[in-house]
Amino acid sequence: MAKALFGHVVAPAALRVAEENAVLRARVRRLEQELEELRAQRDAAIAHELLSLAGDNAEPALA
């Protein structure tokens, strides 16, 4: 009976690995969100710089 019950109990090491995996997945999600925000900021800064270089007399490219 004890052997049958032991097979159904999660080993502490396996539980710790599962918890660490969940923590790492959450960290990856946060880092991906931060990367997305930084890319958006970079793109906005580039767009702003290009518009400031073009000045008030900017014309459409296909004009």
Contacts in CASP RR format, 6 or more apart in sequence:
PFRMAT RR
TARGET T0000
AUTHOR 0000-0000-0000
METHOD contacts of the structure
MODEL  1
MAKALFGHVVAPAALRVAEENAVLRARVRRLEQELEELRAQRDAAIAHEL
LSLAGDNAEPALA
51 58 0 8 1.000
END
